[in-house]
Amino acid sequence: MGYRGLILSTRQDIKGIHIARSLGPQDHAELWDSIHVSNDLKDSLLCQALLNFTLRSKVSRTVIPLHGIIMLVGKPGTGKTSLARGLASKTAGLLPAKKIAYLEVEPHSLSSSAMGKSQKAVTELFGQTIAEYAQAGPTFVLLDEVETIAVDRSKLSLEANPIDIHRATDAALVQLDHLGEQYPNLLLVATSNFPQAIDSAFISRSDLLVTIPLPDKQACKEILADTLRGLSKVFPKVEELSHHRDLHKVAEACYGLDGRQIRKMVASACTLHRETAADPNKLKLDDLLRAADKAVKERNPEGKL
């Protein structure tokens, strides 16, 4: 099957593939912009992704042993998945064709209670399906919750855990080595909320490991302003709050929340009064402050960040 045929295929019959499509530079641009981390962090990710497609096909792995793996770790809600999706679009825009094959893996669908089934599913996913795409052209694979596939074998008990879990991790590592060796047009971005649960052999194969932090106070303000501007597209009067002179007070009150919680906090602020719930145009700064304080207390009942 040709490259175009692969991309246009829905691949619903392939176990473990959640999304398979052709991706261009604008497809996830908003997601990339919505994650407010340092420019240095984003530049590091983009440069590593670009290097993957420019260096690996030309330089022997005995010189630089790149595997084509970037790993993003951090607490839930920090934007790892959104950042990875945005990275795929940004990378596509830097390639000559301005397009890239984009796959999202659903790791939970690979597990099975039947002996040998998980190992077989992992082998087929990496050794056949992903390899098939990578052989056809530049391919970007997002693997969320990688700890479900590359579980730390040193913390497993053969008595408490099925042997198939061990074998599935073994199979994933073997196939990743094969993919890294044979397909320089492949980049895999893995995410995890629990890096301590990932097998050390997988971590050692990562070309770049980046920790996505909780937003600092400036990032909190940027997320707030971005959320309010987005809300103002439907409720125009909210736009005034996005550049309110005291918005920094709300940002300071949000410190300790992740980006997802901050955006949801704006919605919570709209529920403090029946009138505001009926018409978010009536949202006030004081509502945001109250909602922020409430969100932080609920997340940290003892006042610890």
GUZA-65412 format. One record per residue (C-alpha): residue in three letters; x, y, z; residue number from 0. Coordinates in Angstrom, 1 decimal, padded with zeros to 4 digits. Each point is the difference from the previous one (the first is absolute). Layout:
// residues N
+------+--------+--------+--------+-----+
! rest !     c1 !     c2 !     c3 !  nr !
+------+--------+--------+--------+-----+
!  ALA !      X !      Y !      Z ! NUM !
...
+------+--------+--------+--------+-----+
END
This chain:
// residues 305
+------+--------+--------+--------+-----+
! rest !     c1 !     c2 !     c3 !  nr !
+------+--------+--------+--------+-----+
!  MET !  000.0 !  000.0 !  000.0 !   0 !
!  GLY !  001.4 !  003.4 ! -000.9 !   1 !
!  TYR !  000.6 !  002.9 !  002.4 !   2 !
!  ARG ! -003.2 !  001.8 ! -001.0 !   3 !
!  GLY ! -002.0 ! -003.1 !  000.4 !   4 !
!  LEU !  001.4 ! -000.6 !  003.5 !   5 !
!  ILE ! -000.9 !  003.5 !  001.1 !   6 !
!  LEU ! -003.5 !  000.0 ! -001.4 !   7 !
!  SER ! -000.7 ! -003.3 !  001.7 !   8 !
!  THR ! -001.9 !  000.2 !  003.2 !   9 !
!  ARG !  001.9 ! -003.0 !  001.5 !  10 !
!  GLN ! -002.9 ! -000.8 !  002.3 !  11 !
!  ASP !  000.9 ! -003.6 ! -000.4 !  12 !
!  ILE !  003.4 !  000.4 !  001.5 !  13 !
!  LYS !  000.2 ! -000.7 !  003.7 !  14 !
!  GLY !  001.7 !  002.8 !  001.9 !  15 !
!  ILE ! -000.5 !  002.8 ! -002.6 !  16 !
!  HIS ! -002.4 !  002.7 !  001.2 !  17 !
!  ILE !  000.6 !  002.6 ! -002.8 !  18 !
!  ALA !  001.8 ! -000.3 ! -003.3 !  19 !
!  ARG !  000.0 !  003.0 ! -002.3 !  20 !
!  SER !  002.1 !  002.3 ! -002.1 !  21 !
!  LEU !  001.0 !  003.1 !  001.9 !  22 !
!  GLY !  001.0 !  003.5 ! -001.2 !  23 !
!  PRO !  001.5 !  003.0 !  001.7 !  24 !
!  GLN ! -003.3 !  001.6 !  001.0 !  25 !
!  ASP ! -001.9 ! -003.0 !  001.3 !  26 !
!  HIS !  001.1 !  000.2 !  003.6 !  27 !
!  ALA !  001.5 !  003.5 !  000.0 !  28 !
!  GLU ! -002.5 !  001.3 !  002.6 !  29 !
!  LEU !  000.9 ! -002.8 !  002.4 !  30 !
!  TRP !  003.7 !  000.9 ! -000.2 !  31 !
!  ASP ! -000.8 !  003.7 !  000.7 !  32 !
!  SER ! -002.4 ! -000.9 !  002.9 !  33 !
!  ILE !  002.8 ! -001.6 !  002.1 !  34 !
!  HIS !  001.8 !  002.7 !  001.8 !  35 !
!  VAL !  003.5 ! -001.3 !  000.8 !  36 !
!  SER !  003.3 !  001.7 ! -000.6 !  37 !
!  ASN !  001.1 !  000.7 ! -003.6 !  38 !
!  ASP !  003.2 ! -001.8 !  000.8 !  39 !
!  LEU ! -001.9 ! -003.2 !  000.8 !  40 !
!  LYS ! -002.1 !  000.2 ! -003.2 !  41 !
!  ASP !  003.1 !  000.8 ! -002.1 !  42 !
!  SER !  001.8 ! -003.0 !  001.5 !  43 !
!  LEU ! -002.8 ! -002.3 ! -000.9 !  44 !
!  LEU ! -000.3 !  001.4 ! -003.6 !  45 !
!  CYS !  003.7 ! -000.1 ! -000.6 !  46 !
!  GLN !  000.2 ! -003.6 !  001.2 !  47 !
!  ALA ! -002.9 ! -001.0 ! -002.2 !  48 !
!  LEU !  001.5 !  001.6 ! -003.0 !  49 !
!  LEU !  003.4 ! -001.5 !  000.6 !  50 !
!  ASN ! -001.7 ! -003.4 !  000.1 !  51 !
!  PHE ! -001.0 !  000.4 ! -003.7 !  52 !
!  THR !  003.2 !  001.7 ! -001.2 !  53 !
!  LEU !  002.8 ! -001.9 !  001.8 !  54 !
!  ARG ! -001.1 ! -003.6 !  000.7 !  55 !
!  SER ! -000.1 ! -001.0 ! -003.7 !  56 !
!  LYS !  003.5 !  001.4 ! -000.6 !  57 !
!  VAL !  002.0 ! -000.9 !  003.1 !  58 !
!  SER !  000.7 ! -003.5 !  001.2 !  59 !
!  ARG ! -001.4 ! -001.0 !  003.4 !  60 !
!  THR !  003.4 ! -001.2 !  001.0 !  61 !
!  VAL !  001.0 !  003.7 ! -000.1 !  62 !
!  ILE ! -003.2 !  001.5 !  001.6 !  63 !
!  PRO ! -002.4 ! -002.8 !  001.2 !  64 !
!  LEU ! -003.3 !  001.9 ! -000.4 !  65 !
!  HIS ! -003.2 ! -002.1 !  000.4 !  66 !
!  GLY ! -002.5 !  002.6 ! -001.3 !  67 !
!  ILE ! -001.7 !  000.3 !  003.4 !  68 !
!  ILE ! -000.9 !  003.1 !  002.0 !  69 !
!  MET ! -001.5 ! -000.4 !  003.4 !  70 !
!  LEU ! -002.2 !  002.6 !  001.8 !  71 !
!  VAL ! -000.7 ! -000.5 !  003.7 !  72 !
!  GLY ! -001.8 !  002.1 !  002.5 !  73 !
!  LYS ! -003.1 !  000.3 !  002.2 !  74 !
!  PRO ! -003.5 ! -000.5 ! -001.6 !  75 !
!  GLY ! -001.4 !  003.1 ! -001.6 !  76 !
!  THR !  003.4 !  001.6 ! -000.9 !  77 !
!  GLY ! -000.7 ! -000.4 ! -003.7 !  78 !
!  LYS !  002.2 ! -002.9 ! -001.0 !  79 !
!  THR ! -002.4 ! -001.5 ! -002.6 !  80 !
!  SER ! -001.0 !  003.4 ! -001.4 !  81 !
!  LEU !  003.7 !  001.0 ! -000.3 !  82 !
!  ALA !  000.8 ! -003.3 ! -001.8 !  83 !
!  ARG ! -002.8 !  000.5 ! -002.4 !  84 !
!  GLY !  001.1 !  003.5 ! -000.7 !  85 !
!  LEU !  003.6 ! -001.2 ! -000.4 !  86 !
!  ALA ! -001.2 ! -002.3 ! -002.8 !  87 !
!  SER ! -001.5 !  002.9 ! -001.9 !  88 !
!  LYS !  003.0 !  002.3 !  000.5 !  89 !
!  THR !  002.3 ! -002.8 ! -001.1 !  90 !
!  ALA ! -002.1 ! -000.6 ! -003.1 !  91 !
!  GLY !  000.4 !  003.6 ! -001.0 !  92 !
!  LEU !  003.7 ! -000.3 !  000.1 !  93 !
!  LEU !  000.2 ! -003.0 ! -002.3 !  94 !
!  PRO !  000.2 !  000.4 ! -003.8 !  95 !
!  ALA ! -003.4 ! -001.6 ! -000.6 !  96 !
!  LYS ! -001.7 !  002.0 !  002.7 !  97 !
!  LYS ! -001.9 ! -003.2 !  000.9 !  98 !
!  ILE !  000.7 ! -002.8 !  002.4 !  99 !
!  ALA ! -001.8 ! -003.3 !  000.8 ! 100 !
!  TYR ! -001.4 !  000.4 !  003.5 ! 101 !
!  LEU ! -001.0 ! -003.0 !  002.2 ! 102 !
!  GLU ! -001.3 !  000.0 !  003.6 ! 103 !
!  VAL !  000.3 ! -003.2 !  001.9 ! 104 !
!  GLU ! -002.6 ! -001.2 !  002.5 ! 105 !
!  PRO !  002.2 ! -002.1 !  002.3 ! 106 !
!  HIS ! -002.8 ! -001.4 !  002.2 ! 107 !
!  SER ! -001.5 ! -001.9 ! -003.0 ! 108 !
!  LEU !  003.2 ! -002.0 ! -000.2 ! 109 !
!  SER ! -000.3 ! -001.6 !  003.4 ! 110 !
!  SER ! -001.6 ! -003.4 !  000.3 ! 111 !
!  SER ! -000.7 ! -002.6 !  002.7 ! 112 !
!  ALA !  000.8 ! -002.8 ! -002.4 ! 113 !
!  MET !  003.6 ! -001.3 !  000.1 ! 114 !
!  GLY !  002.1 !  001.4 ! -002.8 ! 115 !
!  LYS ! -002.7 !  002.3 ! -001.4 ! 116 !
!  SER !  001.6 !  003.2 !  001.3 ! 117 !
!  GLN !  003.4 ! -000.9 ! -001.3 ! 118 !
!  LYS ! -001.4 ! -000.9 ! -003.4 ! 119 !
!  ALA ! -002.0 !  003.2 ! -000.2 ! 120 !
!  VAL !  003.0 !  002.2 !  000.9 ! 121 !
!  THR !  002.1 ! -001.9 ! -002.6 ! 122 !
!  GLU ! -002.5 !  000.5 ! -002.7 ! 123 !
!  LEU ! -000.6 !  003.7 !  000.8 ! 124 !
!  PHE !  003.7 !  001.0 ! -000.1 ! 125 !
!  GLY !  001.4 ! -002.7 ! -002.3 ! 126 !
!  GLN ! -002.7 !  000.1 ! -002.6 ! 127 !
!  THR ! -002.4 !  002.9 !  000.1 ! 128 !
!  ILE !  002.3 !  002.9 !  001.1 ! 129 !
!  ALA !  002.8 ! -001.5 ! -002.2 ! 130 !
!  GLU ! -002.3 !  000.0 ! -003.0 ! 131 !
!  TYR ! -000.7 !  003.7 !  000.4 ! 132 !
!  ALA !  003.6 !  000.9 !  000.7 ! 133 !
!  GLN !  001.1 ! -001.9 ! -003.1 ! 134 !
!  ALA ! -002.4 !  002.2 ! -002.1 ! 135 !
!  GLY !  001.3 !  003.4 !  001.2 ! 136 !
!  PRO !  000.5 !  002.4 !  003.0 ! 137 !
!  THR ! -002.0 ! -001.4 !  002.9 ! 138 !
!  PHE ! -000.8 !  001.5 !  003.4 ! 139 !
!  VAL ! -001.4 ! -002.3 !  002.7 ! 140 !
!  LEU ! -001.6 !  001.3 !  003.3 ! 141 !
!  LEU !  000.1 ! -002.6 !  002.7 ! 142 !
!  ASP ! -001.9 !  001.2 !  003.1 ! 143 !
!  GLU !  000.4 ! -001.7 !  003.4 ! 144 !
!  VAL !  003.1 ! -001.9 ! -001.2 ! 145 !
!  GLU !  000.3 ! -001.6 !  003.4 ! 146 !
!  THR ! -002.8 ! -002.4 ! -000.9 ! 147 !
!  ILE !  002.2 ! -001.5 ! -002.8 ! 148 !
!  ALA !  003.5 !  000.5 !  001.4 ! 149 !
!  VAL ! -000.7 ! -000.8 !  003.7 ! 150 !
!  ASP !  002.9 ! -000.1 !  002.4 ! 151 !
!  ARG !  000.9 ! -003.7 !  000.1 ! 152 !
!  SER !  002.2 !  000.4 !  003.1 ! 153 !
!  LYS ! -003.2 !  000.9 !  002.0 ! 154 !
!  LEU ! -002.0 ! -002.9 ! -001.3 ! 155 !
!  SER ! -000.5 ! -003.2 !  001.9 ! 156 !
!  LEU ! -000.3 ! -003.2 ! -002.1 ! 157 !
!  GLU ! -002.4 ! -001.3 !  002.7 ! 158 !
!  ALA ! -002.3 !  003.1 !  000.0 ! 159 !
!  ASN !  000.3 !  001.1 ! -003.7 ! 160 !
!  PRO ! -000.7 ! -002.2 ! -003.1 ! 161 !
!  ILE !  003.2 ! -001.0 ! -001.9 ! 162 !
!  ASP ! -001.7 !  001.6 ! -003.0 ! 163 !
!  ILE !  000.6 !  003.4 !  001.4 ! 164 !
!  HIS !  003.7 ! -000.7 !  000.2 ! 165 !
!  ARG !  000.0 ! -001.4 ! -003.5 ! 166 !
!  ALA ! -001.9 !  003.0 ! -001.4 ! 167 !
!  THR !  002.6 !  002.4 !  001.3 ! 168 !
!  ASP !  002.8 ! -002.2 ! -001.4 ! 169 !
!  ALA ! -001.8 !  000.0 ! -003.4 ! 170 !
!  ALA ! -000.5 !  003.8 !  000.0 ! 171 !
!  LEU !  003.8 !  000.5 !  000.6 ! 172 !
!  VAL !  001.0 ! -002.5 ! -002.7 ! 173 !
!  GLN ! -002.3 !  001.6 ! -002.5 ! 174 !
!  LEU !  001.1 !  003.6 !  000.9 ! 175 !
!  ASP !  003.6 ! -001.1 ! -000.6 ! 176 !
!  HIS ! -001.0 ! -001.3 ! -003.4 ! 177 !
!  LEU ! -002.0 !  003.1 ! -000.9 ! 178 !
!  GLY !  002.8 !  002.2 !  001.1 ! 179 !
!  GLU !  002.5 ! -001.9 ! -002.1 ! 180 !
!  GLN ! -002.2 ! -000.4 ! -003.2 ! 181 !
!  TYR ! -002.2 !  003.1 ! -000.2 ! 182 !
!  PRO !  001.7 !  003.4 !  000.4 ! 183 !
!  ASN ! -003.1 !  001.6 ! -001.3 ! 184 !
!  LEU ! -001.9 ! -001.0 !  003.2 ! 185 !
!  LEU ! -000.3 !  002.2 !  003.2 ! 186 !
!  LEU ! -001.8 ! -001.4 !  003.1 ! 187 !
!  VAL ! -001.1 !  002.4 !  002.7 ! 188 !
!  ALA ! -000.9 ! -001.7 !  003.3 ! 189 !
!  THR ! -001.8 !  001.6 !  002.9 ! 190 !
!  SER ! -000.4 ! -001.0 !  003.6 ! 191 !
!  ASN ! -001.4 !  001.3 !  003.3 ! 192 !
!  PHE !  002.0 ! -002.7 !  001.9 ! 193 !
!  PRO !  003.6 ! -000.2 ! -001.3 ! 194 !
!  GLN !  001.0 ! -002.0 !  003.0 ! 195 !
!  ALA ! -002.2 ! -002.8 ! -001.4 ! 196 !
!  ILE !  001.8 ! -000.2 ! -003.3 ! 197 !
!  ASP !  002.7 ! -002.6 ! -000.7 ! 198 !
!  SER !  003.5 !  001.5 !  000.2 ! 199 !
!  ALA !  000.9 ! -001.6 ! -003.3 ! 200 !
!  PHE ! -002.7 !  002.0 ! -001.8 ! 201 !
!  ILE !  001.2 !  003.2 !  001.7 ! 202 !
!  SER !  003.5 ! -000.7 ! -001.1 ! 203 !
!  ARG ! -001.1 ! -000.2 ! -003.6 ! 204 !
!  SER ! -001.6 !  003.5 !  000.1 ! 205 !
!  ASP !  002.0 !  002.5 ! -002.0 ! 206 !
!  LEU ! -001.5 !  002.9 !  002.0 ! 207 !
!  LEU ! -001.9 ! -000.1 !  003.3 ! 208 !
!  VAL ! -001.9 !  003.2 !  000.9 ! 209 !
!  THR ! -001.9 !  000.7 !  003.2 ! 210 !
!  ILE ! -003.0 !  002.2 ! -000.6 ! 211 !
!  PRO ! -000.3 !  002.2 !  003.1 ! 212 !
!  LEU ! -003.1 !  001.4 !  001.7 ! 213 !
!  PRO ! -000.5 !  003.6 ! -001.2 ! 214 !
!  ASP !  001.8 !  002.8 !  001.9 ! 215 !
!  LYS ! -001.8 !  003.2 !  000.8 ! 216 !
!  GLN !  000.7 !  001.6 ! -003.4 ! 217 !
!  ALA ! -001.2 ! -003.1 ! -001.8 ! 218 !
!  CYS ! -003.1 ! -000.1 !  002.2 ! 219 !
!  LYS ! -000.8 !  003.5 ! -001.1 ! 220 !
!  GLU !  000.5 ! -000.9 ! -003.7 ! 221 !
!  ILE ! -002.3 ! -003.0 !  000.3 ! 222 !
!  LEU ! -002.6 !  002.1 !  001.7 ! 223 !
!  ALA !  000.2 !  002.7 ! -002.7 ! 224 !
!  ASP ! -000.1 ! -002.7 ! -002.7 ! 225 !
!  THR ! -003.1 ! -001.6 !  001.5 ! 226 !
!  LEU ! -001.8 !  003.2 !  000.5 ! 227 !
!  ARG !  000.7 !  001.1 ! -003.6 ! 228 !
!  GLY ! -001.3 ! -003.3 ! -001.2 ! 229 !
!  LEU ! -003.1 !  000.4 !  002.1 ! 230 !
!  SER ! -000.5 !  003.5 ! -001.3 ! 231 !
!  LYS ! -000.5 ! -001.3 ! -003.6 ! 232 !
!  VAL ! -003.4 ! -001.1 !  001.2 ! 233 !
!  PHE ! -000.5 !  002.4 !  002.9 ! 234 !
!  PRO !  001.6 !  003.3 ! -001.1 ! 235 !
!  LYS !  000.0 !  001.9 !  003.3 ! 236 !
!  VAL !  002.3 ! -002.6 !  001.5 ! 237 !
!  GLU !  002.8 !  001.3 ! -002.2 ! 238 !
!  GLU !  000.4 !  003.0 !  002.4 ! 239 !
!  LEU !  001.2 ! -002.4 !  002.7 ! 240 !
!  SER !  002.7 ! -001.5 ! -002.2 ! 241 !
!  HIS !  002.0 !  003.3 !  000.4 ! 242 !
!  HIS ! -001.3 !  001.2 !  003.4 ! 243 !
!  ARG !  002.7 !  001.8 !  002.0 ! 244 !
!  ASP ! -000.6 ! -002.4 !  002.9 ! 245 !
!  LEU !  000.0 ! -003.2 ! -001.9 ! 246 !
!  HIS !  003.4 ! -000.7 !  001.5 ! 247 !
!  LYS ! -001.7 ! -000.4 !  003.4 ! 248 !
!  VAL ! -002.1 ! -002.9 ! -001.4 ! 249 !
!  ALA !  003.2 ! -001.5 ! -001.5 ! 250 !
!  GLU !  001.7 !  000.1 !  003.4 ! 251 !
!  ALA ! -003.1 ! -001.6 !  001.5 ! 252 !
!  CYS !  000.2 ! -002.8 ! -002.6 ! 253 !
!  TYR !  003.6 ! -000.8 !  000.7 ! 254 !
!  GLY !  000.3 ! -003.8 !  000.7 ! 255 !
!  LEU ! -002.7 ! -000.9 ! -002.5 ! 256 !
!  ASP !  000.7 ! -001.7 ! -003.3 ! 257 !
!  GLY ! -001.1 !  001.5 ! -003.3 ! 258 !
!  ARG ! -003.1 ! -002.2 ! -000.3 ! 259 !
!  GLN ! -001.1 !  001.0 !  003.5 ! 260 !
!  ILE !  000.5 !  003.7 ! -000.7 ! 261 !
!  ARG ! -002.2 ! -000.2 ! -003.1 ! 262 !
!  LYS ! -002.7 ! -001.9 !  001.9 ! 263 !
!  MET !  000.2 !  002.5 !  002.8 ! 264 !
!  VAL ! -001.2 !  002.7 ! -002.4 ! 265 !
!  ALA ! -003.1 ! -002.1 ! -000.7 ! 266 !
!  SER ! -000.4 ! -000.5 !  003.7 ! 267 !
!  ALA !  000.1 !  003.8 !  000.5 ! 268 !
!  CYS ! -003.0 !  000.2 ! -002.3 ! 269 !
!  THR ! -002.0 ! -002.2 !  002.4 ! 270 !
!  LEU !  000.3 !  002.1 !  003.1 ! 271 !
!  HIS ! -003.1 !  002.0 ! -000.9 ! 272 !
!  ARG ! -003.1 ! -001.1 ! -001.8 ! 273 !
!  GLU !  000.1 !  003.2 ! -002.1 ! 274 !
!  THR !  003.5 ! -000.7 ! -001.2 ! 275 !
!  ALA ! -000.8 ! -003.7 ! -000.8 ! 276 !
!  ALA ! -002.8 !  001.3 ! -002.1 ! 277 !
!  ASP !  002.1 !  002.6 ! -001.6 ! 278 !
!  PRO !  003.8 ! -000.3 !  000.3 ! 279 !
!  ASN !  000.3 !  003.6 ! -001.3 ! 280 !
!  LYS ! -000.6 !  000.9 !  003.7 ! 281 !
!  LEU !  003.2 ! -001.7 !  001.2 ! 282 !
!  LYS !  002.0 !  002.2 !  002.4 ! 283 !
!  LEU !  003.6 !  000.0 !  001.2 ! 284 !
!  ASP ! -001.2 ! -000.7 !  003.5 ! 285 !
!  ASP ! -001.7 ! -003.2 ! -001.3 ! 286 !
!  LEU !  003.3 ! -001.1 ! -001.4 ! 287 !
!  LEU !  001.8 !  000.7 !  003.3 ! 288 !
!  ARG ! -002.6 ! -002.0 !  002.0 ! 289 !
!  ALA !  000.1 ! -002.9 ! -002.4 ! 290 !
!  ALA !  003.8 !  000.0 ! -000.1 ! 291 !
!  ASP !  000.2 ! -000.1 !  003.8 ! 292 !
!  LYS ! -002.6 ! -002.8 !  000.2 ! 293 !
!  ALA !  001.8 ! -002.0 ! -002.7 ! 294 !
!  VAL !  003.4 !  000.2 !  001.8 ! 295 !
!  LYS ! -001.6 ! -000.9 !  003.4 ! 296 !
!  GLU ! -001.7 ! -003.0 ! -001.5 ! 297 !
!  ARG !  003.3 ! -001.2 ! -001.6 ! 298 !
!  ASN !  002.0 !  000.7 !  003.1 ! 299 !
!  PRO ! -002.3 ! -000.3 !  003.0 ! 300 !
!  GLU !  003.0 !  000.4 !  002.4 ! 301 !
!  GLY !  001.4 !  003.1 ! -001.8 ! 302 !
!  LYS !  003.0 ! -001.9 ! -001.5 ! 303 !
!  LEU !  001.1 !  000.6 ! -003.6 ! 304 !
+------+--------+--------+--------+-----+
END
